Structures are given as C-alpha cells and as structure tokens.
C-alpha cells in the first residue's frame, strides 16, 4: 500500500493543448499539477498538422463558420455551443500569439489555409506543424510558471469519487463528487494519492483502439474509460472520425497526410490513375472527411487494393515545400518525393467525436470534474468534426473551464478521508504476453468490425469478442500489480465497449456512423447517444 499523498488546488490529467492552456490560466488562482503518462510533449496536439479554424479575415464571418460546422455535424451539433466556441475563436488565436506562437504569414498578415468542409479560408497554421508550435509554446510557458509542476511518466489510474468513501453511487445520483485521482508513478512503481479541489480531464483521444491510426501510442482512451468507471455520462462514442489519408508504407508508422494537401489542390487516384471522388460527391477532394474516407474504403473493397494515391506533384515544387515541409521530409524518409511522386494513402482512425459529456464550460456530470479537448463531448462536433475545429474547441473550452475552476476551488477542500490505494494480495505479473496479445486482438476486432462501414452482424461479433477480452483482462488485473500496459489495455477495452454499444443503439446512418442495416438518416434518431 502506497502512503505518498499530494494536495493540489488544480489537478490536470494530460498535457496537450487543452490541458496546458487550462493550466496556465488557473495557475494565477492556486497550485497546479500536470500529470502526463509519457513525455509532456507527447500528445495528439503535437501531431496536428492542419491548424486552428477561426474567423480572422473580413471576407469571412461567424455565421459562415457556424454554418459549415453545423453542416459537417449532420444535425447533431448543439448550435448554441457552436456559436459560443466559434465566436470566441479569434480571441484565443490572439492569446496564443501573445504567448509567443508564430503562425505562417503572407505579406505580413496571417496566411489562412482552407480545408474540407470549410466555405472560406480560415485555417490559422504554422506551415504543416501547427500542433507542434502550439504545444511547444504552451509547454515552455507552463514549465517556467512558478505555480505549475509537471509530472512526466505518471499514469492516472482512477478518478477518486464518493464510492472510494464506501458510499453507494448509482448512475442517476446527481451529487457525485471528484476528489482527485490515483496515479501510478512509473519511476517508483507506486500508486500515489492525488487530492485536488478541482480535477481536469484533458487526456486526449483513443485512436490506438484501432489497428490503423494517426494517433501517437499514448492515445488509449484513458480519460473516457476513467470517467465511465466513475459513472460520468459519456456521449456519442459511435462517431469515430477516420482521416481519409494516412501514409501507407510497410516501413513507416502511420503518418497523417494533412487535409490541407487536398486544400492546396491534391487529387485522389485509384491504382489505375483515375480520379474517383466526383462519383461520390460534387465537392470531390474537398468533401467532408467521412465522405472521402468512405469513398476510399469503397474503392479499396470493390477493387481489392490496399491503398489509393494522393497526388500533388502537378503543383510547383517550391509551393509544395513551402506549405508542407514536414510532410515532404517524412515522405522522403521512405523514398517518396511528394513534389514528383504520388503518395500511397489509406484511411486511419484519427479523432473521437464523442467523449465525456460536458457543457461549453467543460463541466461533466460529476461535481469538481471538468473535461476538455478530445476526451470531451461538448456538442461542437455533432456527428462529424469539421477540420481544424478540434484545437479551436480545446483552447476556447480550456479558457472557459479555467474561469469555472477558479470559482469551484473557493468552495472546495481536500477530502482527507480518502483511503490510499490498496494493492495487497497482488503479485507482479509474469504473463506480459497476455497484454500484448489482447491489445493486438482488440485493435484488429475494432478495425474489422467497427470501422468505417458497420453492420449489425459485425457489431454483434465485436461485442462477443470484447466481452471475452474484458473477462480475461479483469481477472488478470485483480491479481496483478499495476502496470501502465495493463491499465492501458483495460481502458482500451472500456472504450471499445462504449463505441460498440453506442453504435448498436443508433439505428440510422449519420455523419461518421455508417451502418449497412440502416443506410439512411432518420429524423427521429436525431439525438445524442448517452451512456
């Protein structure tokens, strides 16, 4: 049993744009601990290439951005949330610039890119490394702030709530409180008790649940799984966005080829060299991501091929190198010169549009627990995320959450009755092969049965297999000491269950959820899926 206890005003789980932006703003009101399971810079933010969608040009308007978001969201966006987040976007861009972020400019003003689903050029970016610039800017400020401590290689295991006090907690009880989290310190191999007046979930996405993903290895759905076990409301988990174009190469990890490449004029070709997007949508390569991903999936399945081509080589080489230096460099590592060669691409799991249910201030259904960024469902994305709206949401909701949290801690105290983590009776596991095998099996099941196109039969098969993985893994977990790998597997299984369960509930096709048994969109199914 560990006896290491910490007390902090604001506990932040995750170190992407959402968590770091929030941490900087609450730091003036109290002590802040940022818990991150890998290096602080390792997050989905770091790999975001496209940019931040915001109305920064006089030819654009909030109404235009709102309309584009609502269209992409396929009828499930919360319009008031959309209006709030879109309206506060420019302020957040200017705050980032003031923090030191350097974005691409042309003739002395911001260069605004255009991506699929956007009727105007409104993507603020730093060439094709926007996420990296945002992450480094925020992380530099966080590390130098006297009120913030960053704890790397610390893995959040469970949220601490009333049931740790021996109280019966039901899913409908309205007054569940969060008192902090149990955190595994990888260096000491001990579980520490972190007591907090306010806890922020900013743990990012869950792309690793799928065999092919653009997400880094840390994206295992930890925040959603923890919140679900704590009986928080979780929403719209059936809506998984598959990025249409990730690099297909046996010698390279999946690498996202930004939508901005298509925005600059790249075309999609099948292996015969024919453009195919006009068969599927009049917007062709600039159609929303779900349409493009399904079009590619259809081409692969009907033609029996493993990839399609993305070709921008007809554009001037200096323009390609100027806009996409990172993509060019990464492709060159595997012998592909995008100024001359076609790029082999396949769809890959990219973004979870569902998550822990919150309002526009990040408030979850559990008191003193906030959530922000990809881990949360605010109602902005609806059934499909519009390109580059994710960093926008992370920054705006992060700021609004900071204001709420500053109020929360004035009436909160640390709950000293919380017991320490008890691992008596457990042993160090010798069966590590079970973890790696079950993780591989889970990712294959989700890719084959719960991917871009679904059916009732596929979902039923997936549910049966996930149940078996759950039983095996829980038995293993109960008799084993904590390890990051084992806990990630538990979280991935929980997320897989939520995606399958949510997909089974929705009896229609809408946005990112396409099911062959119900191929049409149905008006009386137009509601949020809540679990």
Secondary structure by P-SEA (a helix, b strand, c coil): cccbbbbbcbbbccccaaaaaaaaaacccbbbbbbbcccccccccccccccccccccccccaaaaaaaaaaaaccccaaaaaaaaaaaaaaaaaaaaaacccccccccccbbbbccccccccccccccaaaaaaaaaaaaaaaacccbbbbccbbbcccccccccccccccccccccccbbbbbcccccbbbbbbccbbbccccccccccccccccccccaaaaaaaaaaccccccccbbbbccccccccccccccccccccccbbbbbcccccccccccccccccccaaaaaaaaaaaaaaacccbbbbbcccccaaaaaaacaaaaaaaaaaccccccbbbbbbbcccccccccccccccccccccbbbcccccccccccccccccaaaaaaaaaaaaaaaaaaaaaccccccccccccccccccccccaaaaaaaaaaaaaaaaacccccccaaaaaaaaaaaaaaaaaaaaaaaaccccaaaaaaaaaaaaaaaaaaaaaacccccccccccccccccccccccccc
